[in-house]
Amino acid sequence: MKPATTRNPQESATDRYFQRRTKLRRGAGFLALLALPQATMIHAADTPKVNPLLESAPLEELWDLATLYKDGNNPILEEFKLRGRYQGQYWDVDADQGSQSHWEDRRSRFGFDAKLFEKQLEARVDFQSNDGFEDIYDGLVDAYLRWKPLDGLSITAGKTKSLIAPYDWLESSNSQPTFERSQIFNQLNVNRATGLTVEYTTGPWYFQSGVYSNDTPSNTGGTGSWGDGEFGDFNGGVSFSLGAGYDFAKSICTDKALLRFDWIHSDREAGDLVLGVYDDILSTSFVVKKDAAQLVVEGYYASGGDGTNSDVFGFFIQPTYDILPNQLQLVGRYSFATSDGDFGVVGQGRYERKVAAAGGRGDLYQAVYGGIQYFIYGDRLKFMAGAEWSRLDGSPDAYDGVTLLTGVRMSF
């Protein structure tokens, strides 16, 4: 595994300026190289609706190999398929306090999905490895049963996602257009938890509720942070969620216009591994899509911090636009967060806090991201590139830096 490279944080401001300008030029050149063949195609013919690679490569047949069994007439097991993903990325962060760069095996997972009893029961299990594949098995990610007794009704039991933050968290990382979730979400200590959830959809309406165990081992650390078993020992705090949403798409003549509100209340206890930082977390999300354009606005408010974390508010605005349908997409994002306390905002763990002083804490955070996605086989195989400028104020050593990222994402 290639070690991270660290440059001298004592370089002069002039040296850092010219180094950063050079990196931004390289990043722009990389984006241009990806877009160049697509621009040529625009002049040569009308914008294609599918990636031309699909016409010459049997990608659909290749992905279908993951389905090991499928029989709609079997009353017990209708389908059994393997599932997995790999997300690798190269990052280069250059800030006032220093610079680092590295390749990271960001996510690598493997498991299965099964549909049983006339597809009323679904089972999912998958596990992860870690960066550099030092441990092939580094814990369970999902492990649950989902029962669908009625149309629109699903009841899930096991280790699953806590029902909040419908876009930044509940949306699969496979289809996320940015490399990392927003800074504000990442500091909330929300993760998968052992729980029981109920979701119901009727027409344009959506409702959810859930109960979760806060001592569920997190799936973001190494093997040393897993605690007592993969599902916890149920001796910690308990959290509860409620939420509702409505899709206005028909009313405003768009493909999608979903407005949703979610709330999690946590009866926290010392040592909780998830949902253990704030008493209450509120999220609101609006996603509107029309043809090639989509806009996401999602905001969060968290209160009742654990003593080192004061009340915090934040949001992000994320537009995307398909330059070429199913081929090339532009992505942007503006992020903002502020806190009541002096050090209530926590900078991004990836990758800003690797060089940030004062523990990467302050009271005001802003970031601007710009990038592209190049699709080989939709979200199942794509290349990504982007750059994000961010600034964290409110500490003696404010963070101000740029992170360049390139990577690949594959899933089946």
Secondary structure, DSSP 8 states (H G I E B T S, - for coil): ----EEE-TT--HHHHHHHHHHHHHHHHHHHHHHHHHHHHHHHHSS--SS-THHHHS-HHHHHHTTEEEE-TT-SSEEEEEEEEEEEEEEEEEEETTEEEEEEEEEEEEEEEEEEETTTTEEEEEEEE--GGGS-S---EEEEEEEEEEETTEEEEEEEEE-S--TTTTTS-TTT-SSSS--HHHHTS---EEEEEEEEEEETTEEEEEEEEETT---SSS-GGG--SSSS--S-S-EEEEEEEEEE-HHHHT-SEEEEEEEEEEEE--TT-SSS-S-SEEEEEEEEEEETTEEEEEEEEEEES--SSS--EEEEEEEEEEEEETTTEEEEEEEEEEEESSTT-EE--TTTGGGT-SGGGEESEEEEEEEEEEEESSGGGEEEEEEEEEEEEESSSS-EEEEEEEEEEEEE-
